[in-house]
């Protein structure tokens, strides 16, 4: 259930509705949009529902909308104009600009991450991606550098005017990561790790939530609900490919999920063509398609020497390939009313 408040509703009227919702045994989630305020009602108590419905005539209330689908806070009706998430340094996800995150699958050394950061920043990326903690199918594969990797990410990002996005695997890692990270990434394997999602809901750090490899769109949105129900509305969804019967590609990148989610949810959505295909030669075509389909951002693996990468080298672009791709999507974005950041030099070279 949603309470749509009138544009001229006072704080007193809004606070009264919030208080009454809580008195009836439900949670109230207040979302202030550009034109109006919406109050989401969440809970399964069922008590005093008739009292809630009677509030339709309360001062400041425009109307009450009943939501038929199970996801409430992430529903488009909560914020019809769509959410914009300010990551800092002028980077806003969900606005006109398509935001690009790029970097290696894993941080391997200072030289590697600084090289990549400088080159993707010059090409127009706004976020530096790289794993410090790596969930791997085999326990014998490279598992990441841990906190040392986080330090290198932050150092390379700051030097090149980038923000940091990296994967969190367990609630115990959150406190360690907070000083270094701008966006917490929840990987496909953890999309339904509800203990982790609840813990991220208690922070105010932006979360990039990847779709599970066999998850439906509804399941992805319900996972977002876990984070938002804790009070953290800075959630960015990510389509990263689902597992199908085909074996030619690593996964099947569900491009159609982008406009579907845009219709269902106000949350911005990224696409990950690297994991979505698992093949370097297929990353660029899928990235172009994702921008054309309305993606708010891309997350792309880039490595200076993919043949020697400790993880996912086969799907990582060379830096020159990434720069070429950025030029391609700059040509596509205006056709769908979007923009892509221009090529720039690293901070130290422009001063």
VENURLIN-V145805 format. One record per pair of residues at least 24 apart in sequence whose C-alpha atoms are under 10 Angstrom apart, sorted by the first residue. I is the first residue (numbers start at 1). GAP is how many residues later the second one is. D is the distance in whole Angstrom. If there is no record, write none. Layout:
I/GAP/D
I/GAP/D
This chain:
1/38/9
1/39/6
1/40/5
1/41/7
1/42/10
1/51/9
1/52/9
1/63/7
1/64/6
1/65/4
1/66/5
1/67/9
1/71/8
1/72/10
1/77/10
2/26/10
2/27/9
2/36/7
2/37/6
2/38/5
2/39/6
2/40/9
2/61/8
2/62/6
2/63/5
2/64/6
2/65/7
2/70/9
2/71/9
2/75/8
2/76/7
3/25/10
3/27/10
3/34/8
3/35/6
3/36/5
3/37/6
3/38/8
3/49/10
3/50/10
3/52/9
3/53/8
3/57/10
3/58/7
3/59/8
3/60/6
3/61/5
3/62/7
3/63/9
3/75/9
4/32/7
4/33/6
4/34/5
4/35/7
4/36/9
4/52/9
4/56/9
4/57/6
4/58/6
4/59/5
4/60/6
4/61/8
4/73/10
4/74/9
5/27/10
5/30/10
5/31/6
5/32/5
5/33/6
5/34/8
5/51/10
5/53/10
5/54/9
5/55/6
5/56/5
5/57/5
5/58/7
5/59/9
6/29/9
6/30/6
6/31/7
6/32/9
6/53/9
6/54/5
6/55/6
6/56/5
6/57/8
7/26/10
7/27/9
7/28/6
7/29/5
7/30/7
7/53/8
7/54/9
7/55/9
8/27/10
8/28/8
8/29/10
8/52/7
8/53/10
9/27/9
9/28/8
9/50/8
9/51/5
9/52/8
9/53/9
10/49/9
10/50/7
11/49/9
12/47/10
12/48/9
13/45/8
13/46/6
13/47/6
13/48/8
14/24/9
14/25/8
14/45/9
14/46/7
14/47/8
16/42/9
16/43/9
16/44/10
17/35/9
17/38/8
17/39/10
17/41/8
17/42/9
17/43/9
17/44/8
20/31/9
20/32/8
20/35/9
21/27/9
21/28/9
21/30/9
21/31/7
21/34/9
23/24/10
23/25/9
23/28/10
23/29/10
24/24/5
24/25/7
24/26/10
24/27/8
24/28/7
25/24/9
26/26/10
27/202/9
28/201/10
29/44/8
29/49/10
29/199/9
29/200/8
29/201/10
29/202/8
29/204/10
30/43/10
30/48/10
30/201/10
31/42/9
31/47/8
31/48/8
31/202/9
32/46/10
32/47/9
33/45/9
33/46/7
33/47/9
33/48/8
33/49/9
33/50/9
34/45/9
34/47/8
35/44/10
35/46/9
36/26/10
36/43/9
37/24/10
37/41/9
37/42/9
38/26/10
38/39/9
38/40/6
38/41/8
39/25/10
39/34/9
39/39/8
40/24/10
40/25/10
40/27/10
40/32/7
40/33/7
40/37/10
40/38/7
41/25/10
41/26/10
41/31/8
41/32/9
42/29/10
42/30/7
42/31/8
42/187/8
69/149/9
69/195/10
70/148/8
70/149/10
70/151/9
70/152/7
70/155/10
71/147/8
71/148/9
71/149/10
71/150/6
71/151/6
71/152/9
71/153/9
71/154/7
71/155/10
71/193/9
71/194/9
72/149/9
72/150/9
72/153/7
72/156/10
72/157/9
72/193/9
73/148/9
73/149/9
73/151/9
73/152/6
73/153/10
73/154/10
73/155/7
73/156/7
73/160/9
73/192/9
73/193/9
73/194/10
74/147/7
74/148/8
74/149/10
74/150/7
74/151/6
74/154/8
74/155/10
74/159/9
74/161/9
74/190/8
74/191/5
74/192/6
74/193/6
75/146/8
75/150/9
75/186/9
75/187/10
75/188/9
75/189/6
75/190/4
75/191/6
75/192/8
76/185/9
76/186/8
76/187/7
76/188/5
76/189/4
76/190/4
76/191/8
77/186/10
77/187/8
77/188/8
77/189/8
78/187/8
78/188/7
79/186/8
79/187/6
79/188/9
80/183/9
80/184/10
80/185/8
80/186/6
81/185/7
82/180/9
82/181/10
82/183/8
82/184/4
82/185/6
82/186/7
83/150/9
83/151/9
83/152/9
83/153/9
83/182/9
83/183/5
83/184/6
83/185/7
84/150/9
84/151/10
84/152/10
84/182/9
84/183/8
84/184/7
84/212/10
85/121/8
85/148/9
85/149/6
85/150/8
85/151/8
85/182/9
85/183/8
86/120/9
86/148/8
87/40/10
87/76/8
87/77/10
87/95/7
87/96/8
87/118/9
87/119/7
87/147/9
88/75/8
88/94/8
89/37/9
89/72/8
89/73/8
89/74/8
90/36/10
91/35/7
91/36/9
91/71/9
91/72/9
92/34/10
92/204/10
93/141/10
93/143/8
93/174/10
93/175/7
93/176/9
93/177/9
93/203/7
93/204/7
94/142/9
94/172/9
94/173/8
94/174/5
94/175/8
94/176/10
94/201/9
94/202/6
94/203/8
95/173/9
95/201/8
95/243/8
95/244/9
96/200/8
96/237/10
96/238/10
96/240/10
96/241/7
96/242/5
96/243/6
96/244/9
97/199/7
97/200/8
97/236/9
97/237/10
97/240/9
97/241/6
97/242/5
97/243/6
97/244/7
98/27/10
98/28/10
98/172/9
98/193/8
98/196/9
98/197/7
98/198/5
98/199/5
98/200/8
98/231/9
98/232/9
98/235/8
98/240/7
98/241/6
98/242/6
98/243/8
99/25/9
99/26/7
99/27/6
99/28/8
99/171/9
99/196/9
99/197/6
99/198/4
99/199/7
99/200/9
99/240/9
99/241/7
99/242/8
100/24/8
100/25/5
100/26/6
100/27/6
100/28/9
100/29/10
100/170/9
100/171/10
100/196/9
100/197/5
100/198/5
100/199/6
100/200/8
100/226/9
100/240/8
100/241/9
101/24/6
101/25/6
101/26/4
101/27/6
101/28/6
101/29/10
101/61/9
101/62/9
101/63/9
101/64/8
101/169/10
101/171/10
101/196/8
101/197/6
101/198/5
101/199/6
101/200/9
101/201/10
102/24/8
102/25/6
102/26/5
102/27/5
102/28/8
102/62/10
102/63/9
102/196/8
102/197/6
102/198/5
102/199/6
102/200/6
102/201/9
102/214/10
102/215/10
102/217/10
102/220/9
103/24/8
103/25/6
103/26/5
103/27/6
103/28/9
103/50/10
103/61/10
103/62/10
103/196/8
103/197/7
103/198/5
103/199/5
103/200/7
103/201/9
103/213/9
103/214/9
103/216/9
103/219/10
104/24/9
104/25/7
104/26/5
104/27/8
104/196/8
104/197/5
104/198/5
104/199/5
104/200/8
104/201/10
104/202/9
104/205/8
104/206/10
104/207/9
104/208/8
104/209/9
104/212/7
104/213/9
105/24/7
105/25/5
105/26/6
105/27/9
105/29/9
105/39/10
105/61/9
105/169/10
105/170/10
105/195/9
105/196/6
105/197/8
105/198/8
105/204/8
105/205/8
105/206/6
105/207/6
105/208/8
105/210/9
105/211/8
106/24/5
106/25/4
106/26/6
106/27/8
106/28/7
106/36/9
106/37/9
106/38/6
106/39/8
106/43/9
106/60/9
106/195/9
106/197/9
106/203/8
106/204/7
106/205/7
106/206/9
107/24/6
107/25/6
107/26/9
107/27/10
107/37/7
107/38/7
107/39/9
107/41/9
107/42/6
107/43/8
107/45/8
107/46/7
107/59/10
107/196/10
107/202/10
107/203/9
107/204/10
108/24/9
108/34/9
108/36/7
108/37/7
108/41/8
108/44/9
108/201/8
108/202/7
108/203/10
109/36/9
109/39/9
109/40/8
109/43/8
109/44/10
110/38/10
110/39/9
110/41/10
110/42/6
110/43/9
110/45/9
110/46/8
111/41/10
111/45/10
112/40/10
112/44/10
112/191/8
112/192/7
112/193/9
112/197/10
113/36/9
113/39/7
113/40/7
113/42/9
113/43/7
113/44/9
113/190/9
113/191/9
114/38/8
114/39/8
114/41/8
114/42/5
114/43/8
114/45/8
114/46/9
115/41/9
115/188/9
115/189/7
115/204/9
116/40/9
116/41/10
116/186/7
116/187/6
116/188/6
116/189/10
116/202/9
116/203/7
117/36/9
117/38/10
117/39/6
117/40/6
117/41/10
117/42/9
117/43/6
117/44/9
117/45/8
117/185/9
117/186/10
117/202/10
117/229/9
118/38/8
118/39/9
118/41/8
118/42/6
118/43/9
118/44/9
118/201/10
118/227/8
118/228/6
118/229/9
118/230/10
119/41/9
119/183/10
119/185/9
119/200/6
119/201/9
119/203/9
119/204/8
119/225/10
119/226/9
119/227/8
120/40/9
120/42/9
120/182/8
120/183/10
120/199/7
120/200/9
120/202/7
120/203/7
120/206/10
120/223/9
120/224/9
120/225/10
120/226/9
121/36/9
121/39/6
121/40/7
121/41/7
121/202/10
121/220/10
121/222/8
121/223/7
121/224/7
121/225/6
121/226/9
122/38/8
122/39/10
122/201/8
122/220/9
122/221/6
122/222/4
122/223/5
122/224/6
122/225/9
123/196/9
123/197/9
123/199/8
123/200/5
123/201/8
123/202/9
123/203/7
123/204/8
123/218/8
123/219/7
123/220/5
123/221/6
123/222/8
123/223/10
124/38/10
124/198/10
124/199/8
124/202/7
124/203/9
124/216/8
124/217/5
124/218/6
124/219/5
124/220/6
124/221/9
124/222/10
125/36/10
125/37/8
125/38/10
125/173/9
125/174/10
125/175/10
125/197/10
125/198/9
125/201/8
125/215/9
125/216/7
125/217/9
125/218/9
125/219/9
126/31/9
126/34/10
126/35/8
126/36/5
126/37/6
126/38/9
126/215/8
127/30/8
127/33/10
127/34/9
127/35/5
127/36/5
127/37/6
127/38/7
127/39/10
127/55/9
127/56/9
127/171/10
127/172/9
128/25/8
128/26/9
128/28/8
128/29/6
128/30/10
128/32/9
128/33/10
128/34/6
128/35/6
128/36/5
128/37/6
128/38/8
128/54/10
128/171/9
128/172/10
128/173/10
128/174/10
129/24/8
129/28/9
129/33/10
129/34/9
129/35/6
129/36/5
129/37/6
129/38/9
129/54/10
129/56/9
129/170/8
129/171/8
129/172/8
129/173/9
130/34/8
130/35/7
130/36/6
130/37/8
130/171/8
130/172/9
131/34/9
131/35/5
131/36/6
131/37/9
131/54/10
131/180/10
132/34/7
132/35/7
132/36/9
132/45/10
133/33/8
133/34/7
133/35/7
133/36/7
133/37/10
133/40/9
134/32/10
134/33/8
134/34/9
134/35/8
134/53/10
134/177/9
135/32/9
135/33/9
135/34/7
135/52/9
135/54/8
135/55/10
136/53/10
136/175/9
141/169/8
141/170/8
142/168/7
142/169/7
143/167/9
143/168/9
144/166/9
144/167/10
146/27/9
146/30/10
146/31/10
147/26/9
147/29/7
147/30/8
147/33/9
149/31/10
150/26/9
150/27/7
150/28/10
150/29/9
150/30/6
150/31/8
151/26/9
151/28/9
151/29/7
151/30/10
152/28/9
153/27/8
153/28/8
154/25/9
154/26/6
154/27/7
154/28/9
155/25/9
158/189/9
159/187/8
159/188/7
159/189/7
160/185/8
160/186/5
160/187/5
160/188/7
160/189/9
161/184/10
161/185/7
161/186/6
161/187/9
162/184/9
162/185/10
165/41/9
165/42/9
165/43/8
165/134/10
166/41/10
166/42/9
167/40/10
167/41/9
167/42/10
168/28/9
168/32/10
168/39/10
169/24/9
169/27/8
170/25/9
170/26/6
170/27/9
170/29/9
170/30/10
171/24/7
171/25/5
171/26/8
171/27/9
171/28/6
171/29/8
172/24/9
172/27/9
174/25/8
174/26/8
174/29/9
174/31/10
175/28/10
178/25/9
178/27/8
181/24/8
181/25/9
182/24/7
182/25/9
183/24/5
183/25/7
183/51/9
183/52/9
183/53/9
184/24/6
184/25/8
184/51/10
184/52/10
185/24/6
185/25/7
185/50/10
185/51/9
185/52/10
185/53/10
186/24/6
186/25/9
186/26/10
186/51/10
186/52/10
187/24/8
187/25/8
187/26/10
187/51/9
187/53/9
188/24/4
188/25/6
188/26/9
188/27/9
188/32/10
188/50/9
188/51/9
188/52/8
188/53/9
188/54/9
189/24/7
189/25/10
190/33/10
191/24/9
191/28/9
191/29/7
191/31/10
191/32/7
191/33/9
192/27/8
192/28/8
192/30/9
192/31/6
192/32/10
192/34/9
193/30/9
193/33/10
194/29/7
194/30/10
194/32/7
194/33/9
195/31/9
196/30/9
196/31/9
197/26/7
197/27/8
197/28/9
197/29/6
197/30/5
197/31/9
197/32/10
197/33/9
198/25/10
198/26/10
198/27/9
198/28/6
198/29/6
198/30/9
198/31/8
198/32/6
198/33/10
198/34/10
199/27/9
199/28/8
199/31/8
200/26/9
200/27/6
200/28/9
200/30/8
200/31/9
200/32/8
201/24/9
201/25/7
201/26/4
201/27/6
201/28/7
201/29/4
201/30/6
201/31/5
201/32/8
201/33/9
201/34/9
202/25/8
202/26/9
202/27/9
202/28/6
202/29/7
202/30/7
203/24/9
203/27/8
203/28/8
203/29/6
203/30/10
203/31/10
204/26/10
204/27/8
204/28/5
204/29/8
204/30/7
204/31/10
205/27/8
205/28/9
205/29/7
205/30/9
206/26/8
206/27/8
206/28/5
206/29/6
206/30/7
207/25/9
207/26/9
207/27/6
207/28/5
207/29/6
207/30/8
208/26/9
208/27/6
208/28/5
208/29/6
208/30/7
208/60/10
208/61/9
208/62/8
209/26/7
209/27/6
209/28/5
209/29/6
209/30/9
209/31/10
209/60/9
209/61/9
210/26/9
210/27/6
210/28/5
210/29/6
210/30/6
210/31/9
210/59/9
210/60/9
210/61/9
210/62/9
211/26/7
211/27/6
211/28/6
211/29/6
211/30/8
211/31/8
211/60/10
212/26/10
212/27/9
212/28/8
212/29/8
212/30/7
212/31/9
213/26/10
213/27/8
213/28/7
213/29/4
213/30/5
213/31/9
213/38/8
213/39/9
213/63/10
214/27/9
214/28/6
214/29/6
214/30/8
215/26/10
215/27/7
215/28/9
216/26/9
216/41/10
217/40/7
217/41/10
217/43/9
217/44/7
217/47/9
218/43/9
218/46/9
220/41/10
221/40/9
221/43/9
221/44/8
221/46/9
224/43/9
233/34/9
234/33/9
234/34/10
235/32/7
235/33/8
235/34/9
236/30/10
236/31/6
236/32/5
236/33/6
236/34/7
236/60/9
236/61/9
237/24/9
237/28/10
237/30/7
237/31/6
237/32/5
237/33/6
237/34/9
237/59/10
237/60/10
238/30/9
238/31/5
238/32/5
238/33/5
238/34/7
238/57/9
238/58/10
238/59/9
238/60/9
238/61/9
239/30/7
239/31/6
239/32/5
239/33/6
239/34/9
239/36/10
239/37/8
239/51/10
239/56/9
239/59/10
239/60/10
240/30/8
240/31/6
240/32/5
240/33/7
240/34/8
240/35/6
240/36/5
240/37/9
240/58/10
240/59/9
241/30/9
241/31/7
241/32/8
241/33/9
241/34/7
241/35/4
241/36/7
241/37/10
242/33/9
242/34/7
242/35/10
243/33/9
248/29/9
248/30/10
248/31/10
249/26/10
249/27/8
249/28/5
249/29/6
249/30/7
249/33/9
250/24/9
250/25/7
250/26/7
250/27/5
250/28/5
250/29/8
250/65/10
251/24/7
251/25/5
251/26/5
251/27/7
251/28/10
252/24/6
252/25/6
252/26/9
253/24/7
253/25/10
253/33/8
253/37/9
254/32/10
254/36/9
255/31/8
255/32/10
255/34/7
255/35/6
255/36/10
255/37/10
255/38/7
255/39/9
255/40/9
256/34/9
256/37/8
256/38/10
257/33/10
257/36/9
257/38/10
258/32/8
258/33/10
258/35/6
258/36/7
258/37/6
258/38/9
259/31/10
259/34/6
259/35/7
259/36/8
260/33/10
262/31/10
262/32/8
262/33/9
262/34/10
267/29/10
268/26/10
268/27/8
268/28/6
268/29/8
269/25/9
269/26/6
269/27/5
269/28/7
269/29/9
270/24/9
270/25/6
270/26/6
270/27/4
270/28/5
270/29/7
271/24/6
271/25/8
271/26/6
271/27/5
271/28/6
271/29/9
272/25/9
272/26/6
272/27/5
272/28/6
272/29/9
273/25/8
273/26/7
273/27/7
273/28/9
273/42/9
274/24/10
274/25/8
274/26/6
274/27/6
274/28/9
274/38/9
274/40/9
274/41/6
274/42/7
274/43/9
275/24/9
275/25/9
275/26/9
275/37/9
275/40/7
275/41/9
276/39/10
277/38/8
278/34/8
278/35/9
278/36/7
278/37/5
278/38/9
279/33/9
279/34/9
279/35/6
279/36/4
279/37/8
279/38/9
280/26/10
280/32/10
280/33/9
280/34/6
280/35/4
280/36/6
280/37/6
280/38/9
280/41/10
281/33/9
281/34/8
281/35/9
281/36/9
281/40/10
282/33/8
283/32/7
283/33/9
283/34/8
283/39/10
283/42/9
284/33/9
284/37/9
284/38/8
284/40/9
284/41/6
284/42/9
284/44/9
284/45/9
285/40/9
285/43/10
285/44/10
287/38/8
287/39/10
287/41/10
287/42/8
288/37/8
288/38/9
288/40/7
288/41/6
288/42/10
288/43/10
288/44/7
288/45/9
289/40/9
289/43/9
290/39/10
291/38/7
291/39/10
291/41/7
291/42/6
291/44/10
291/45/8
291/47/9
291/48/10
291/49/10
292/37/9
292/40/7
292/41/7
292/42/9
292/43/8
292/44/6
292/45/10
292/46/9
293/40/10
293/43/8
294/39/9
294/42/7
294/43/9
294/44/9
295/43/10
296/42/9
297/43/10
